[in-house]
C-alpha cells in the first residue's frame, strides 16, 4: 500500500518537474551584488530550472540543519531516558537473581523455620 501511494504521489511530481525543466530552459542571470545592477561583481548564469532547483535544495538542507539543532534537547532527553532504562533493567535483573538465590536458600531450609511466639513447634 505504501509503495502504491508513493507511486501515486511521486510520479505526478516527477512529471511536473520534467515539464517545468523543459519549459524553463532559457538562461537567467542571478546577481549577488545589490549595488551594481549593470555589471555585477558576482553573478551566475544558468537555466531557470537549475536556479530554482538549487534554491529548493539549499532550502531543504538549511531547514534540515535547523530542525536537527532545534531537536537537540529531545535527542539528549532520549539518551538520558535510555541510559536510565538500561540501569533500571540491570537493577531488576540483579534483584531477580538475588530473590531467586534467597528462594533457593529458603527451600533448602524449609523444615527449620522457628515457631512464632505463643506457638509450639510441631
Biopython code that builds the backbone (N, CA, C, O; Angstrom):
import numpy as np
from Bio.PDB.StructureBuilder import StructureBuilder

atoms = [
    (1, "UNK", "N", (0.827, -1.195, 0.000)),
    (1, "UNK", "CA", (0.000, 0.000, 0.000)),
    (1, "UNK", "C", (0.870, 1.256, 0.000)),
    (1, "UNK", "O", (0.570, 2.223, -0.700)),
    (2, "UNK", "N", (1.964, 1.238, 0.799)),
    (2, "UNK", "CA", (2.849, 2.399, 0.837)),
    (2, "UNK", "C", (3.500, 2.640, -0.515)),
    (2, "UNK", "O", (3.624, 3.779, -0.965)),
    (3, "UNK", "N", (3.914, 1.554, -1.156)),
    (3, "UNK", "CA", (4.555, 1.679, -2.457)),
    (3, "UNK", "C", (3.590, 2.283, -3.467)),
    (3, "UNK", "O", (3.981, 3.132, -4.268)),
    (4, "UNK", "N", (2.355, 1.859, -3.435)),
    (4, "UNK", "CA", (1.350, 2.401, -4.356)),
    (4, "UNK", "C", (1.145, 3.891, -4.103)),
    (4, "UNK", "O", (1.075, 4.675, -5.050)),
    (5, "UNK", "N", (1.048, 4.291, -2.824)),
    (5, "UNK", "CA", (0.854, 5.710, -2.507)),
    (5, "UNK", "C", (2.058, 6.538, -2.942)),
    (5, "UNK", "O", (1.908, 7.656, -3.435)),
    (6, "UNK", "N", (3.258, 5.979, -2.754)),
    (6, "UNK", "CA", (4.454, 6.696, -3.209)),
    (6, "UNK", "C", (4.410, 6.904, -4.715)),
    (6, "UNK", "O", (4.728, 7.986, -5.209)),
    (7, "UNK", "N", (4.015, 5.865, -5.443)),
    (7, "UNK", "CA", (3.924, 6.000, -6.890)),
    (7, "UNK", "C", (2.868, 7.017, -7.299)),
    (7, "UNK", "O", (3.085, 7.804, -8.220)),
    (8, "UNK", "N", (1.732, 7.003, -6.622)),
    (8, "UNK", "CA", (0.649, 7.934, -6.953)),
    (8, "UNK", "C", (1.084, 9.381, -6.705)),
    (8, "UNK", "O", (0.655, 10.290, -7.415)),
    (9, "UNK", "N", (1.928, 9.589, -5.709)),
    (9, "UNK", "CA", (2.363, 10.949, -5.386)),
    (9, "UNK", "C", (3.618, 11.345, -6.161)),
    (9, "UNK", "O", (3.685, 12.447, -6.707)),
    (10, "UNK", "N", (4.612, 10.457, -6.215)),
    (10, "UNK", "CA", (5.898, 10.828, -6.785)),
    (10, "UNK", "C", (5.905, 10.872, -8.316)),
    (10, "UNK", "O", (6.589, 11.717, -8.894)),
    (11, "UNK", "N", (5.180, 10.006, -8.970)),
    (11, "UNK", "CA", (5.174, 10.020, -10.439)),
    (11, "UNK", "C", (4.604, 11.335, -10.979)),
    (11, "UNK", "O", (5.224, 11.935, -11.857)),
    (12, "UNK", "N", (3.459, 11.807, -10.495)),
    (12, "UNK", "CA", (2.985, 13.120, -10.992)),
    (12, "UNK", "C", (3.941, 14.262, -10.647)),
    (12, "UNK", "O", (4.113, 15.181, -11.449)),
    (13, "UNK", "N", (4.565, 14.219, -9.465)),
    (13, "UNK", "CA", (5.527, 15.269, -9.126)),
    (13, "UNK", "C", (6.732, 15.235, -10.063)),
    (13, "UNK", "O", (7.226, 16.283, -10.478)),
    (14, "UNK", "N", (7.201, 14.040, -10.395)),
    (14, "UNK", "CA", (8.324, 13.921, -11.323)),
    (14, "UNK", "C", (7.940, 14.434, -12.707)),
    (14, "UNK", "O", (8.730, 15.115, -13.361)),
    (15, "UNK", "N", (6.735, 14.110, -13.149)),
    (15, "UNK", "CA", (6.275, 14.603, -14.459)),
    (15, "UNK", "C", (6.167, 16.130, -14.473)),
    (15, "UNK", "O", (6.520, 16.771, -15.463)),
    (16, "UNK", "N", (5.684, 16.701, -13.388)),
    (16, "UNK", "CA", (5.591, 18.167, -13.292)),
    (16, "UNK", "C", (6.984, 18.786, -13.307)),
    (16, "UNK", "O", (7.200, 19.808, -13.959)),
    (17, "UNK", "N", (7.941, 18.171, -12.586)),
    (17, "UNK", "CA", (9.307, 18.693, -12.559)),
    (17, "UNK", "C", (9.950, 18.632, -13.935)),
    (17, "UNK", "O", (10.636, 19.572, -14.338)),
    (18, "UNK", "N", (9.743, 17.550, -14.655)),
    (18, "UNK", "CA", (10.300, 17.432, -16.007)),
    (18, "UNK", "C", (9.659, 18.460, -16.928)),
    (18, "UNK", "O", (10.359, 19.110, -17.704)),
    (19, "UNK", "N", (8.346, 18.618, -16.857)),
    (19, "UNK", "CA", (7.665, 19.612, -17.688)),
    (19, "UNK", "C", (8.158, 21.020, -17.368)),
    (19, "UNK", "O", (8.338, 21.835, -18.272)),
    (20, "UNK", "N", (8.374, 21.306, -16.098)),
    (20, "UNK", "CA", (8.888, 22.619, -15.681)),
    (20, "UNK", "C", (10.285, 22.838, -16.240)),
    (20, "UNK", "O", (10.595, 23.923, -16.734)),
    (21, "UNK", "N", (11.135, 21.809, -16.164)),
    (21, "UNK", "CA", (12.504, 21.946, -16.656)),
    (21, "UNK", "C", (12.530, 22.172, -18.168)),
    (21, "UNK", "O", (13.311, 22.988, -18.660)),
    (22, "UNK", "N", (11.696, 21.466, -18.893)),
    (22, "UNK", "CA", (11.659, 21.620, -20.355)),
    (22, "UNK", "C", (11.114, 23.004, -20.730)),
    (22, "UNK", "O", (11.600, 23.620, -21.678)),
    (23, "UNK", "N", (10.132, 23.484, -20.012)),
    (23, "UNK", "CA", (9.511, 24.776, -20.344)),
    (23, "UNK", "C", (10.383, 25.957, -19.932)),
    (23, "UNK", "O", (10.195, 27.053, -20.461)),
    (24, "UNK", "N", (11.333, 25.780, -19.008)),
    (24, "UNK", "CA", (12.130, 26.900, -18.491)),
    (24, "UNK", "C", (13.622, 26.677, -18.724)),
    (24, "UNK", "O", (14.423, 26.708, -17.790)),
    (25, "UNK", "N", (13.975, 26.453, -19.984)),
    (25, "UNK", "CA", (15.377, 26.220, -20.324)),
    (25, "UNK", "C", (16.137, 27.504, -20.599)),
    (25, "UNK", "O", (17.366, 27.480, -20.668)),
    (26, "UNK", "N", (15.445, 28.625, -20.757)),
    (26, "UNK", "CA", (16.124, 29.873, -21.085)),
    (26, "UNK", "C", (17.054, 30.289, -19.947)),
    (26, "UNK", "O", (16.802, 30.002, -18.777)),
    (27, "UNK", "N", (18.120, 30.964, -20.317)),
    (27, "UNK", "CA", (19.110, 31.373, -19.336)),
    (27, "UNK", "C", (18.677, 32.591, -18.538)),
    (27, "UNK", "O", (17.986, 33.473, -19.048)),
    (28, "UNK", "N", (19.087, 32.625, -17.302)),
    (28, "UNK", "CA", (18.840, 33.775, -16.432)),
    (28, "UNK", "C", (20.140, 34.130, -15.738)),
    (28, "UNK", "O", (21.023, 33.288, -15.581)),
    (29, "UNK", "N", (20.249, 35.384, -15.324)),
    (29, "UNK", "CA", (21.418, 35.846, -14.579)),
    (29, "UNK", "C", (20.990, 36.111, -13.147)),
    (29, "UNK", "O", (20.070, 36.885, -12.883)),
    (30, "UNK", "N", (21.679, 35.453, -12.236)),
    (30, "UNK", "CA", (21.417, 35.659, -10.810)),
    (30, "UNK", "C", (22.562, 36.494, -10.271)),
    (30, "UNK", "O", (23.714, 36.061, -10.297)),
    (31, "UNK", "N", (22.254, 37.695, -9.778)),
    (31, "UNK", "CA", (23.267, 38.622, -9.289)),
    (31, "UNK", "C", (23.288, 38.631, -7.766)),
    (31, "UNK", "O", (22.246, 38.655, -7.111)),
    (32, "UNK", "N", (24.491, 38.611, -7.225)),
    (32, "UNK", "CA", (24.663, 38.693, -5.776)),
    (32, "UNK", "C", (25.256, 40.032, -5.358)),
    (32, "UNK", "O", (25.722, 40.179, -4.228)),
    (33, "UNK", "N", (25.240, 41.005, -6.258)),
    (33, "UNK", "CA", (25.772, 42.338, -5.980)),
    (33, "UNK", "C", (24.617, 43.337, -6.006)),
    (33, "UNK", "O", (24.161, 43.717, -7.085)),
    (34, "UNK", "N", (24.131, 43.772, -4.828)),
    (34, "UNK", "CA", (22.972, 44.672, -4.801)),
    (34, "UNK", "C", (23.285, 46.099, -5.247)),
    (34, "UNK", "O", (22.359, 46.872, -5.493)),
    (35, "UNK", "N", (24.572, 46.475, -5.360)),
    (35, "UNK", "CA", (24.916, 47.860, -5.657)),
    (35, "UNK", "C", (25.170, 48.101, -7.142)),
    (35, "UNK", "O", (24.873, 49.188, -7.639)),
    (36, "UNK", "N", (25.702, 47.133, -7.854)),
    (36, "UNK", "CA", (25.989, 47.301, -9.281)),
    (36, "UNK", "C", (24.980, 46.487, -10.076)),
    (36, "UNK", "O", (25.103, 45.266, -10.181)),
    (37, "UNK", "N", (23.984, 47.164, -10.636)),
    (37, "UNK", "CA", (22.949, 46.451, -11.388)),
    (37, "UNK", "C", (23.343, 46.204, -12.842)),
    (37, "UNK", "O", (22.889, 45.230, -13.443)),
    (38, "UNK", "N", (24.181, 47.071, -13.418)),
    (38, "UNK", "CA", (24.547, 46.894, -14.823)),
    (38, "UNK", "C", (25.665, 45.863, -15.008)),
    (38, "UNK", "O", (25.563, 45.010, -15.890)),
    (39, "UNK", "N", (26.721, 45.918, -14.207)),
    (39, "UNK", "CA", (27.806, 44.933, -14.267)),
    (39, "UNK", "C", (28.066, 44.445, -12.842)),
    (39, "UNK", "O", (28.875, 45.034, -12.125)),
    (40, "UNK", "N", (27.395, 43.386, -12.432)),
    (40, "UNK", "CA", (27.568, 42.909, -11.057)),
    (40, "UNK", "C", (28.941, 42.272, -10.857)),
    (40, "UNK", "O", (29.514, 41.691, -11.779)),
    (41, "UNK", "N", (29.454, 42.393, -9.633)),
    (41, "UNK", "CA", (30.754, 41.820, -9.306)),
    (41, "UNK", "C", (30.672, 40.300, -9.264)),
    (41, "UNK", "O", (31.620, 39.616, -9.651)),
    (42, "UNK", "N", (29.561, 39.774, -8.803)),
    (42, "UNK", "CA", (29.415, 38.322, -8.722)),
    (42, "UNK", "C", (28.033, 37.943, -9.225)),
    (42, "UNK", "O", (27.023, 38.298, -8.618)),
    (43, "UNK", "N", (27.993, 37.227, -10.326)),
    (43, "UNK", "CA", (26.719, 36.805, -10.914)),
    (43, "UNK", "C", (26.900, 35.426, -11.530)),
    (43, "UNK", "O", (27.992, 35.053, -11.959)),
    (44, "UNK", "N", (25.811, 34.685, -11.562)),
    (44, "UNK", "CA", (25.809, 33.354, -12.168)),
    (44, "UNK", "C", (24.789, 33.310, -13.281)),
    (44, "UNK", "O", (23.693, 33.856, -13.156)),
    (45, "UNK", "N", (25.154, 32.656, -14.375)),
    (45, "UNK", "CA", (24.234, 32.462, -15.490)),
    (45, "UNK", "C", (23.884, 30.984, -15.563)),
    (45, "UNK", "O", (24.747, 30.121, -15.396)),
    (46, "UNK", "N", (22.611, 30.701, -15.814)),
    (46, "UNK", "CA", (22.194, 29.315, -15.950)),
    (46, "UNK", "C", (20.724, 29.224, -16.281)),
    (46, "UNK", "O", (20.003, 30.219, -16.213)),
    (47, "UNK", "N", (20.278, 28.038, -16.637)),
    (47, "UNK", "CA", (18.854, 27.859, -16.922)),
    (47, "UNK", "C", (18.008, 28.111, -15.676)),
    (47, "UNK", "O", (18.450, 27.857, -14.555)),
    (48, "UNK", "N", (16.815, 28.602, -15.874)),
    (48, "UNK", "CA", (15.931, 28.953, -14.763)),
    (48, "UNK", "C", (15.623, 27.743, -13.880)),
    (48, "UNK", "O", (15.605, 27.865, -12.656)),
    (49, "UNK", "N", (15.381, 26.574, -14.489)),
    (49, "UNK", "CA", (15.024, 25.410, -13.669)),
    (49, "UNK", "C", (16.181, 24.981, -12.776)),
    (49, "UNK", "O", (15.955, 24.487, -11.671)),
    (50, "UNK", "N", (17.433, 25.165, -13.244)),
    (50, "UNK", "CA", (18.588, 24.814, -12.415)),
    (50, "UNK", "C", (18.665, 25.754, -11.210)),
    (50, "UNK", "O", (18.904, 25.324, -10.082)),
    (51, "UNK", "N", (18.459, 27.034, -11.472)),
    (51, "UNK", "CA", (18.485, 28.021, -10.382)),
    (51, "UNK", "C", (17.416, 27.686, -9.341)),
    (51, "UNK", "O", (17.689, 27.712, -8.141)),
    (52, "UNK", "N", (16.207, 27.374, -9.793)),
    (52, "UNK", "CA", (15.116, 27.072, -8.864)),
    (52, "UNK", "C", (15.391, 25.783, -8.098)),
    (52, "UNK", "O", (15.138, 25.718, -6.895)),
    (53, "UNK", "N", (15.904, 24.755, -8.776)),
    (53, "UNK", "CA", (16.216, 23.502, -8.081)),
    (53, "UNK", "C", (17.334, 23.688, -7.055)),
    (53, "UNK", "O", (17.296, 23.080, -5.984)),
    (54, "UNK", "N", (18.327, 24.518, -7.369)),
    (54, "UNK", "CA", (19.394, 24.801, -6.408)),
    (54, "UNK", "C", (18.838, 25.528, -5.191)),
    (54, "UNK", "O", (19.203, 25.216, -4.058)),
    (55, "UNK", "N", (17.956, 26.496, -5.422)),
    (55, "UNK", "CA", (17.346, 27.233, -4.306)),
    (55, "UNK", "C", (16.503, 26.284, -3.436)),
    (55, "UNK", "O", (16.566, 26.357, -2.208)),
    (56, "UNK", "N", (15.727, 25.409, -4.055)),
    (56, "UNK", "CA", (14.910, 24.454, -3.291)),
    (56, "UNK", "C", (15.798, 23.499, -2.500)),
    (56, "UNK", "O", (15.545, 23.238, -1.324)),
    (57, "UNK", "N", (16.845, 22.975, -3.153)),
    (57, "UNK", "CA", (17.771, 22.072, -2.456)),
    (57, "UNK", "C", (18.470, 22.752, -1.291)),
    (57, "UNK", "O", (18.619, 22.155, -0.225)),
    (58, "UNK", "N", (18.901, 23.995, -1.481)),
    (58, "UNK", "CA", (19.534, 24.750, -0.402)),
    (58, "UNK", "C", (18.552, 24.960, 0.746)),
    (58, "UNK", "O", (18.931, 24.852, 1.912)),
    (59, "UNK", "N", (17.313, 25.256, 0.430)),
    (59, "UNK", "CA", (16.296, 25.439, 1.471)),
    (59, "UNK", "C", (16.052, 24.162, 2.251)),
    (59, "UNK", "O", (15.876, 24.201, 3.469)),
    (60, "UNK", "N", (16.041, 23.028, 1.562)),
    (60, "UNK", "CA", (15.847, 21.740, 2.248)),
    (60, "UNK", "C", (17.015, 21.461, 3.187)),
    (60, "UNK", "O", (16.812, 21.019, 4.318)),
    (61, "UNK", "N", (18.233, 21.716, 2.724)),
    (61, "UNK", "CA", (19.413, 21.467, 3.563)),
    (61, "UNK", "C", (19.414, 22.395, 4.776)),
    (61, "UNK", "O", (19.653, 21.941, 5.895)),
    (62, "UNK", "N", (19.154, 23.671, 4.577)),
    (62, "UNK", "CA", (19.136, 24.629, 5.695)),
    (62, "UNK", "C", (18.014, 24.282, 6.670)),
    (62, "UNK", "O", (18.206, 24.353, 7.884)),
    (63, "UNK", "N", (16.852, 23.911, 6.153)),
    (63, "UNK", "CA", (15.745, 23.512, 7.029)),
    (63, "UNK", "C", (16.074, 22.257, 7.825)),
    (63, "UNK", "O", (15.740, 22.165, 9.006)),
    (64, "UNK", "N", (16.726, 21.291, 7.187)),
    (64, "UNK", "CA", (17.126, 20.071, 7.895)),
    (64, "UNK", "C", (18.122, 20.354, 9.004)),
    (64, "UNK", "O", (18.013, 19.797, 10.096)),
    (65, "UNK", "N", (19.092, 21.216, 8.732)),
    (65, "UNK", "CA", (20.078, 21.569, 9.758)),
    (65, "UNK", "C", (19.407, 22.304, 10.908)),
    (65, "UNK", "O", (19.688, 22.019, 12.072)),
    (66, "UNK", "N", (18.525, 23.242, 10.596)),
    (66, "UNK", "CA", (17.817, 23.990, 11.646)),
    (66, "UNK", "C", (16.958, 23.054, 12.494)),
    (66, "UNK", "O", (16.904, 23.202, 13.715)),
    (67, "UNK", "N", (16.293, 22.102, 11.862)),
    (67, "UNK", "CA", (15.480, 21.139, 12.601)),
    (67, "UNK", "C", (16.349, 20.262, 13.483)),
    (67, "UNK", "O", (15.994, 19.978, 14.627)),
    (68, "UNK", "N", (17.492, 19.829, 12.951)),
    (68, "UNK", "CA", (18.400, 18.973, 13.714)),
    (68, "UNK", "C", (18.870, 19.696, 14.977)),
    (68, "UNK", "O", (18.873, 19.113, 16.061)),
    (69, "UNK", "N", (19.269, 20.968, 14.839)),
    (69, "UNK", "CA", (19.691, 21.731, 16.010)),
    (69, "UNK", "C", (18.522, 21.987, 16.956)),
    (69, "UNK", "O", (18.692, 21.957, 18.175)),
    (70, "UNK", "N", (17.352, 22.235, 16.409)),
    (70, "UNK", "CA", (16.177, 22.512, 17.244)),
    (70, "UNK", "C", (15.727, 21.314, 18.054)),
    (70, "UNK", "O", (15.137, 21.477, 19.121)),
    (71, "UNK", "N", (15.994, 20.114, 17.567)),
    (71, "UNK", "CA", (15.566, 18.905, 18.272)),
    (71, "UNK", "C", (16.663, 18.317, 19.153)),
    (71, "UNK", "O", (16.520, 17.203, 19.656)),
    (72, "UNK", "N", (17.732, 19.038, 19.341)),
    (72, "UNK", "CA", (18.845, 18.549, 20.153)),
    (72, "UNK", "C", (18.443, 18.210, 21.577)),
    (72, "UNK", "O", (18.910, 17.214, 22.129)),
    (73, "UNK", "N", (17.592, 19.014, 22.178)),
    (73, "UNK", "CA", (17.191, 18.749, 23.567)),
    (73, "UNK", "C", (16.373, 17.467, 23.668)),
    (73, "UNK", "O", (16.430, 16.774, 24.684)),
    (74, "UNK", "N", (15.611, 17.147, 22.621)),
    (74, "UNK", "CA", (14.826, 15.911, 22.638)),
    (74, "UNK", "C", (15.728, 14.684, 22.478)),
    (74, "UNK", "O", (15.493, 13.652, 23.106)),
    (75, "UNK", "N", (16.766, 14.801, 21.631)),
    (75, "UNK", "CA", (17.710, 13.691, 21.494)),
    (75, "UNK", "C", (18.465, 13.471, 22.791)),
    (75, "UNK", "O", (18.719, 12.330, 23.178)),
    (76, "UNK", "N", (18.826, 14.560, 23.469)),
    (76, "UNK", "CA", (19.522, 14.443, 24.748)),
    (76, "UNK", "C", (18.617, 13.775, 25.782)),
    (76, "UNK", "O", (19.062, 12.892, 26.516)),
    (77, "UNK", "N", (17.362, 14.186, 25.844)),
    (77, "UNK", "CA", (16.415, 13.578, 26.787)),
    (77, "UNK", "C", (16.231, 12.092, 26.477)),
    (77, "UNK", "O", (16.131, 11.279, 27.395)),
    (78, "UNK", "N", (16.186, 11.736, 25.209)),
    (78, "UNK", "CA", (16.046, 10.319, 24.834)),
    (78, "UNK", "C", (17.269, 9.523, 25.254)),
    (78, "UNK", "O", (17.139, 8.393, 25.724)),
    (79, "UNK", "N", (18.464, 10.102, 25.089)),
    (79, "UNK", "CA", (19.680, 9.405, 25.539)),
    (79, "UNK", "C", (19.668, 9.189, 27.036)),
    (79, "UNK", "O", (20.007, 8.107, 27.513)),
    (80, "UNK", "N", (19.275, 10.226, 27.792)),
    (80, "UNK", "CA", (19.220, 10.091, 29.247)),
    (80, "UNK", "C", (18.185, 9.063, 29.668)),
    (80, "UNK", "O", (18.438, 8.276, 30.581)),
    (81, "UNK", "N", (17.029, 9.053, 29.025)),
    (81, "UNK", "CA", (15.982, 8.081, 29.358)),
    (81, "UNK", "C", (16.442, 6.666, 29.028)),
    (81, "UNK", "O", (16.148, 5.734, 29.777)),
    (82, "UNK", "N", (17.156, 6.490, 27.924)),
    (82, "UNK", "CA", (17.660, 5.155, 27.565)),
    (82, "UNK", "C", (18.694, 4.699, 28.580)),
    (82, "UNK", "O", (18.687, 3.540, 28.995)),
    (83, "UNK", "N", (19.578, 5.594, 28.981)),
    (83, "UNK", "CA", (20.595, 5.240, 29.966)),
    (83, "UNK", "C", (19.926, 4.834, 31.288)),
    (83, "UNK", "O", (20.307, 3.836, 31.899)),
    (84, "UNK", "N", (18.931, 5.612, 31.720)),
    (84, "UNK", "CA", (18.220, 5.292, 32.956)),
    (84, "UNK", "C", (17.478, 3.965, 32.824)),
    (84, "UNK", "O", (17.474, 3.162, 33.756)),
    (85, "UNK", "N", (16.858, 3.733, 31.684)),
    (85, "UNK", "CA", (16.142, 2.482, 31.445)),
    (85, "UNK", "C", (17.101, 1.292, 31.492)),
    (85, "UNK", "O", (16.784, 0.259, 32.081)),
    (86, "UNK", "N", (18.267, 1.439, 30.874)),
    (86, "UNK", "CA", (19.256, 0.352, 30.913)),
    (86, "UNK", "C", (19.715, 0.072, 32.337)),
    (86, "UNK", "O", (19.866, -1.085, 32.729)),
    (87, "UNK", "N", (19.940, 1.140, 33.119)),
    (87, "UNK", "CA", (20.357, 0.955, 34.515)),
    (87, "UNK", "C", (19.262, 0.254, 35.320)),
    (87, "UNK", "O", (19.545, -0.632, 36.127)),
    (88, "UNK", "N", (18.007, 0.660, 35.093)),
    (88, "UNK", "CA", (16.909, 0.038, 35.831)),
    (88, "UNK", "C", (16.709, -1.421, 35.422)),
    (88, "UNK", "O", (16.396, -2.258, 36.268)),
    (89, "UNK", "N", (16.884, -1.734, 34.148)),
    (89, "UNK", "CA", (16.784, -3.131, 33.707)),
    (89, "UNK", "C", (17.875, -3.978, 34.364)),
    (89, "UNK", "O", (17.625, -5.107, 34.786)),
    (90, "UNK", "N", (19.072, -3.429, 34.443)),
    (90, "UNK", "CA", (20.167, -4.160, 35.089)),
    (90, "UNK", "C", (19.861, -4.371, 36.573)),
    (90, "UNK", "O", (20.131, -5.441, 37.120)),
    (91, "UNK", "N", (19.299, -3.353, 37.221)),
    (91, "UNK", "CA", (18.954, -3.492, 38.637)),
    (91, "UNK", "C", (17.855, -4.532, 38.835)),
    (91, "UNK", "O", (17.918, -5.321, 39.778)),
    (92, "UNK", "N", (16.853, -4.545, 37.965)),
    (92, "UNK", "CA", (15.779, -5.537, 38.060)),
    (92, "UNK", "C", (16.349, -6.942, 37.888)),
    (92, "UNK", "O", (15.979, -7.859, 38.620)),
    (93, "UNK", "N", (17.250, -7.107, 36.917)),
    (93, "UNK", "CA", (17.857, -8.424, 36.703)),
    (93, "UNK", "C", (18.654, -8.852, 37.940)),
    (93, "UNK", "O", (18.604, -10.015, 38.340)),
    (94, "UNK", "N", (19.387, -7.914, 38.542)),
    (94, "UNK", "CA", (20.159, -8.228, 39.748)),
    (94, "UNK", "C", (19.238, -8.600, 40.903)),
    (94, "UNK", "O", (19.509, -9.553, 41.632)),
    (95, "UNK", "N", (18.144, -7.846, 41.072)),
    (95, "UNK", "CA", (17.206, -8.139, 42.155)),
    (95, "UNK", "C", (16.502, -9.475, 41.940)),
    (95, "UNK", "O", (16.249, -10.194, 42.907)),
    (96, "UNK", "N", (16.179, -9.821, 40.696)),
    (96, "UNK", "CA", (15.567, -11.118, 40.420)),
    (96, "UNK", "C", (16.536, -12.245, 40.761)),
    (96, "UNK", "O", (16.150, -13.270, 41.323)),
    (97, "UNK", "N", (17.791, -12.037, 40.412)),
    (97, "UNK", "CA", (18.794, -13.058, 40.735)),
    (97, "UNK", "C", (18.932, -13.207, 42.248)),
    (97, "UNK", "O", (19.026, -14.326, 42.751)),
    (98, "UNK", "N", (18.947, -12.096, 42.976)),
    (98, "UNK", "CA", (19.023, -12.151, 44.442)),
    (98, "UNK", "C", (17.801, -12.856, 45.023)),
    (98, "UNK", "O", (17.931, -13.682, 45.927)),
    (99, "UNK", "N", (16.625, -12.538, 44.513)),
    (99, "UNK", "CA", (15.393, -13.158, 45.000)),
    (99, "UNK", "C", (15.401, -14.653, 44.722)),
    (99, "UNK", "O", (14.998, -15.450, 45.569)),
    (100, "UNK", "N", (15.854, -15.025, 43.551)),
    (100, "UNK", "CA", (15.920, -16.446, 43.206)),
    (100, "UNK", "C", (16.915, -17.174, 44.118)),
    (100, "UNK", "O", (16.672, -18.303, 44.545)),
    (101, "UNK", "N", (18.014, -16.522, 44.402)),
    (101, "UNK", "CA", (19.012, -17.130, 45.286)),
    (101, "UNK", "C", (18.453, -17.276, 46.702)),
    (101, "UNK", "O", (18.667, -18.305, 47.344)),
    (102, "UNK", "N", (17.751, -16.274, 47.189)),
    (102, "UNK", "CA", (17.134, -16.367, 48.519)),
    (102, "UNK", "C", (16.055, -17.436, 48.536)),
    (102, "UNK", "O", (15.902, -18.147, 49.529)),
    (103, "UNK", "N", (15.307, -17.557, 47.448)),
    (103, "UNK", "CA", (14.268, -18.578, 47.363)),
    (103, "UNK", "C", (14.885, -19.966, 47.426)),
    (103, "UNK", "O", (14.336, -20.853, 48.080)),
    (104, "UNK", "N", (16.005, -20.171, 46.765)),
    (104, "UNK", "CA", (16.682, -21.469, 46.823)),
    (104, "UNK", "C", (17.183, -21.769, 48.234)),
    (104, "UNK", "O", (17.084, -22.900, 48.710)),
    (105, "UNK", "N", (17.718, -20.752, 48.892)),
    (105, "UNK", "CA", (18.198, -20.950, 50.272)),
    (105, "UNK", "C", (17.047, -21.289, 51.209)),
    (105, "UNK", "O", (17.176, -22.150, 52.080)),
    (106, "UNK", "N", (15.908, -20.599, 51.021)),
    (106, "UNK", "CA", (14.772, -20.865, 51.915)),
    (106, "UNK", "C", (14.171, -22.242, 51.647)),
    (106, "UNK", "O", (13.661, -22.869, 52.575)),
    (107, "UNK", "N", (14.217, -22.729, 50.413)),
    (107, "UNK", "CA", (13.739, -24.073, 50.104)),
    (107, "UNK", "C", (14.660, -25.122, 50.725)),
    (107, "UNK", "O", (14.194, -26.186, 51.134)),
    (108, "UNK", "N", (15.938, -24.840, 50.799)),
    (108, "UNK", "CA", (16.886, -25.760, 51.421)),
    (108, "UNK", "C", (16.649, -25.847, 52.931)),
    (108, "UNK", "O", (16.868, -26.900, 53.531)),
    (109, "UNK", "N", (16.207, -24.758, 53.541)),
    (109, "UNK", "CA", (15.978, -24.700, 54.993)),
    (109, "UNK", "C", (14.487, -24.712, 55.315)),
    (109, "UNK", "O", (14.078, -24.130, 56.319)),
    (110, "UNK", "N", (13.677, -25.350, 54.501)),
    (110, "UNK", "CA", (12.220, -25.296, 54.646)),
    (110, "UNK", "C", (11.741, -25.883, 55.964)),
    (110, "UNK", "O", (10.769, -25.374, 56.522)),
    (111, "UNK", "N", (12.359, -26.909, 56.482)),
    (111, "UNK", "CA", (11.891, -27.544, 57.710)),
    (111, "UNK", "C", (12.458, -26.927, 58.965)),
    (111, "UNK", "O", (12.134, -27.400, 60.054)),
    (112, "UNK", "N", (13.263, -25.926, 58.887)),
    (112, "UNK", "CA", (13.926, -25.376, 60.070)),
    (112, "UNK", "C", (13.423, -24.001, 60.453)),
    (112, "UNK", "O", (14.151, -23.237, 61.086)),
    (113, "UNK", "N", (12.184, -23.663, 60.082)),
    (113, "UNK", "CA", (11.651, -22.360, 60.461)),
    (113, "UNK", "C", (11.365, -22.351, 61.957)),
    (113, "UNK", "O", (10.804, -23.316, 62.476)),
    (114, "UNK", "N", (11.731, -21.296, 62.653)),
    (114, "UNK", "CA", (11.406, -21.211, 64.079)),
    (114, "UNK", "C", (9.921, -20.922, 64.260)),
    (114, "UNK", "O", (9.288, -20.323, 63.391)),
    (115, "UNK", "N", (9.381, -21.339, 65.370)),
    (115, "UNK", "CA", (7.962, -21.081, 65.626)),
    (115, "UNK", "C", (7.795, -19.659, 66.112)),
    (115, "UNK", "O", (8.719, -19.060, 66.662)),
    (116, "UNK", "N", (6.595, -19.123, 65.902)),
    (116, "UNK", "CA", (6.274, -17.762, 66.328)),
    (116, "UNK", "C", (6.034, -17.757, 67.828)),
    (116, "UNK", "O", (5.686, -18.787, 68.404)),
    (117, "UNK", "N", (6.216, -16.609, 68.465)),
    (117, "UNK", "CA", (5.959, -16.538, 69.911)),
    (117, "UNK", "C", (4.529, -16.948, 70.214)),
    (117, "UNK", "O", (3.609, -16.517, 69.519)),
    (118, "UNK", "N", (4.323, -17.756, 71.217)),
    (118, "UNK", "CA", (3.000, -18.205, 71.617)),
    (118, "UNK", "C", (2.579, -19.497, 70.914)),
    (118, "UNK", "O", (1.522, -20.052, 71.213)),
    (119, "UNK", "N", (3.402, -19.973, 69.987)),
    (119, "UNK", "CA", (3.078, -21.218, 69.293)),
    (119, "UNK", "C", (4.082, -22.290, 69.706)),
    (119, "UNK", "O", (5.210, -21.995, 70.101)),
    (120, "UNK", "N", (3.659, -23.485, 69.607)),
    (120, "UNK", "CA", (4.573, -24.593, 69.907)),
    (120, "UNK", "C", (5.064, -25.169, 68.591)),
    (120, "UNK", "O", (4.353, -25.156, 67.586)),
    (121, "UNK", "N", (6.256, -25.659, 68.613)),
    (121, "UNK", "CA", (6.823, -26.233, 67.411)),
    (121, "UNK", "C", (6.138, -27.560, 67.118)),
    (121, "UNK", "O", (5.849, -28.317, 68.045)),
    (122, "UNK", "N", (5.879, -27.852, 65.883)),
    (122, "UNK", "CA", (5.166, -29.081, 65.517)),
    (122, "UNK", "C", (6.101, -30.221, 65.324)),
    (122, "UNK", "O", (5.666, -31.330, 65.013)),
]
sb = StructureBuilder()
sb.init_structure("model")
sb.init_model(0)
sb.init_chain("A")
sb.init_seg("    ")
for serial, (resi, resn, name, xyz) in enumerate(atoms, 1):
    if name == "N":
        sb.init_residue(resn, " ", resi, " ")
    sb.init_atom(name, np.array(xyz, "f"), 0.0, 1.0, " ", f" {name:<3s}", serial, name[0])
structure = sb.get_structure()
